[in-house]
Amino acid sequence: MIAKTSAVPTILERLDKLPLGHCLEIRTYKRNRRVLFHRVGENAWDVLQDGFGKDLFEDVALEKMRKLLQTLLRKEFPRSTKIRLYVLGPCDPKANSPLERKVL
């Protein structure tokens, strides 16, 4: 777990070191909201927002990631002081994306 005040530089550092095809996930303390980062290129990430809002941002460059990350932290973690950070390894977030789930 990391403090919200130091989350942006920590997450950006981890994203830069993340291998191609691997995922990084941040969650609230209660684990009910999440933001998932999937590295798809040398300088490109797909960002899946799954919480108050559900959205998918594709091919986000590292230069634009800071602004997007600050916006998502304000939206998804408004009262959090601690954030859970998970390195998931190789994954395919689009395979079980909440945006693609069908309601029966």
PLY file of the C-alpha trace (Angstrom):
ply
format ascii 1.0
element vertex 104
property float x
property float y
property float z
element edge 103
property int vertex1
property int vertex2
end_header
0.00 0.00 0.00
1.16 3.47 -0.81
0.11 6.89 0.42
-2.12 8.86 -1.92
0.15 11.89 -1.60
3.08 10.00 -3.15
1.00 7.84 -5.52
1.53 9.69 -8.81
5.36 9.57 -8.90
5.39 6.00 -7.58
2.89 4.76 -10.17
4.64 6.57 -13.03
7.95 5.01 -12.01
6.40 1.54 -11.86
4.68 2.05 -15.24
7.97 3.00 -16.85
9.58 -0.24 -15.61
6.58 -2.43 -16.53
7.41 -5.01 -19.27
5.38 -5.15 -22.47
2.09 -7.05 -22.02
2.08 -6.80 -18.22
-0.50 -5.05 -16.03
-0.44 -2.80 -12.98
-3.57 -2.27 -10.90
-4.43 0.29 -8.24
-7.39 -0.23 -5.91
-9.02 1.58 -3.03
-8.43 0.37 0.51
-11.83 -1.37 0.44
-11.01 -2.89 -2.99
-14.31 -1.79 -4.51
-12.88 0.51 -7.21
-9.87 0.04 -9.48
-7.78 1.46 -12.28
-5.86 -1.03 -14.42
-2.85 -0.14 -16.59
-1.83 -2.51 -19.41
1.38 -1.85 -21.35
0.68 -2.30 -25.06
3.73 -0.62 -26.60
7.10 0.94 -25.92
5.45 4.20 -24.86
1.74 3.25 -24.79
-0.63 1.99 -22.13
-4.31 1.08 -22.08
-6.02 2.38 -18.93
-9.22 0.72 -17.68
-11.29 2.69 -15.16
-13.68 0.52 -13.13
-15.34 2.34 -10.24
-17.62 5.36 -10.10
-17.14 5.64 -13.85
-16.33 2.89 -16.32
-14.09 3.90 -19.19
-11.23 2.65 -21.35
-8.41 4.96 -22.46
-6.32 3.44 -25.26
-2.71 4.15 -26.29
-1.94 6.75 -23.62
1.65 8.01 -23.79
3.75 8.45 -20.64
3.78 12.23 -21.16
-0.04 12.34 -20.88
-0.23 9.70 -18.15
0.46 12.13 -15.27
-2.57 14.30 -16.10
-4.83 11.28 -16.66
-3.62 9.66 -13.44
-4.29 12.78 -11.38
-7.80 13.03 -12.85
-8.55 9.36 -12.16
-7.23 9.56 -8.60
-9.50 12.55 -7.91
-12.51 10.71 -9.37
-12.03 7.17 -8.10
-10.19 7.75 -4.81
-11.69 11.01 -3.44
-11.40 10.24 0.29
-8.74 7.55 0.25
-5.46 8.09 2.04
-3.95 4.69 1.14
-3.97 3.01 -2.26
-3.33 -0.65 -2.96
-0.86 -1.28 -5.78
-0.65 -4.68 -7.50
1.69 -5.84 -10.27
-0.34 -8.50 -12.08
2.19 -9.79 -14.58
1.08 -10.80 -18.10
-2.64 -10.22 -18.52
-5.36 -9.31 -21.00
-7.67 -6.75 -19.40
-10.02 -6.70 -22.39
-10.83 -10.41 -21.95
-12.80 -9.86 -18.73
-13.42 -6.13 -18.90
-16.44 -4.85 -16.97
-17.20 -2.68 -20.01
-17.82 -5.80 -22.09
-19.80 -7.83 -19.55
-23.29 -8.74 -20.64
-26.20 -8.57 -18.23
-28.47 -11.62 -18.56
0 1
1 2
2 3
3 4
4 5
5 6
6 7
7 8
8 9
9 10
10 11
11 12
12 13
13 14
14 15
15 16
16 17
17 18
18 19
19 20
20 21
21 22
22 23
23 24
24 25
25 26
26 27
27 28
28 29
29 30
30 31
31 32
32 33
33 34
34 35
35 36
36 37
37 38
38 39
39 40
40 41
41 42
42 43
43 44
44 45
45 46
46 47
47 48
48 49
49 50
50 51
51 52
52 53
53 54
54 55
55 56
56 57
57 58
58 59
59 60
60 61
61 62
62 63
63 64
64 65
65 66
66 67
67 68
68 69
69 70
70 71
71 72
72 73
73 74
74 75
75 76
76 77
77 78
78 79
79 80
80 81
81 82
82 83
83 84
84 85
85 86
86 87
87 88
88 89
89 90
90 91
91 92
92 93
93 94
94 95
95 96
96 97
97 98
98 99
99 100
100 101
101 102
102 103
